[in-house]
Structures are given as C-alpha cells and as structure tokens.
Amino acid sequence: MITVFQTVKDDSKKVHYREKIKGYMDRAEQIKDHVNKLKEEGKYHEQMKIADSSTGFSYESLLKPYIRDGLTEVWVQDPYVRHLYNFLRFCEMLLKCQCKVKTIHLLTSQDEDSSAQQTSALAEIKQSLQSQNVCLDVQYSSTIHDREIRFNNGWIIKINIFPPLFFVGYCDYDLRECHETTVDIFHTKHTKKT
C-alpha cells in the first residue's frame, strides 16, 4: 500500500491512502500491545514451526525475548547434552544478557560411551561459570526424554530437537541449518502443577 501511495498524484486519493495506512499501523500497534500484555500476564503461548534446513534460529533469536530483568535461575533439561559446546554457548548467551543469572540447573543423562569426558567437561564449565559468579548444578537422570528450558520468571521453552555440529553455523548459530522441529513457549501461570 505504501508503494501505491508513493505513485499516486491525486491529493484526495493520497489522503484516503494515508488514512488507510494510519489505520493499519494503529491496528498493528494495538495487536503488539495486546500480545505484550498477554506475555506480562503469562497468558501467552507461541508455537514456532522450524522448517528443515532453515536458518536464523540462534539461542538469542529464540530466547532473548523471555530473558528479562529479574531472571536469576534457569533449569535446562536435555537428555542428550553430549555436544557441550552447545550448552556452553547457551550459558554464554545468558551471561551476555542484562539479567543477573546466578544459578543454572542442568538435568541430563550420563553419556555411556564417554561419561568421564562428559563429567570432566561439565566440571570445567562449572568452574568457568563460578568465575562469573554463576553456580552450575548438574544432575543426571536415565529416565528423562523431553527437552525444555525453564526460567524463574515463569517462561518455559520446549524444543524437540537441537541442531547437529561441525558445519557452517558451528560457531554462528544464526547460520546453522536446523532440523524440522517445533518450539513451544508458554508461561507457568497457565500450566497444571503435578
């Protein structure tokens, strides 16, 4: 509509198009304000479908809208934390945000093929986080199968699959090709307590 507006010479039509554009912009602002209100009230559920081989889905792009002041504790549940570089990148993203995360809880399964290496690497990450005044609490479970991230501000992010390693996007997650998956984001105010 803006392109049409720029080509119109008739002043009365310009006024008409200007009013239409203003109406659309006002409505877009109302929708944006409504969504923000729902987010603040915890009544928001977003489901993103990520297509196979799509890019542009880094931790920052997926999670930053839910990382706010007051966030101090994070729970990560992932049964297959084997590529610890991914987990480290997640921790780094939290450190770079304006929030003051003090504790990160990780619940994962023990890597049967290289548990000593996994334990050693997690100990190194724990020590490194301690130097940033962040406590890493690692627990193991052989029965978990879902992946989720919970923030103590109430937000929950469930993701079906994390991307593989060793290709373009290994270091810049915005360039990383994703597997097809679904990401659900919702607030704990509207979940049943079990």
ABEGO torsion letter per residue (X at the ends): XAAAAAABABAAAAAAAAAAAAAAAAAAAAAAAAAAAAAAAGABBBBBBBBBGBBGBBAAAAAAAABBBGBABBBBBBABBABAAAAAAAAAAAAABABBBABBBBBBBBBAABAAAAAAAAAAAAAAAAAAGBBBBBBBBAABABBBBBBAAGBBBBBABBBBBGBBGAABAAABBBBBBBBBBBBAAABBBX
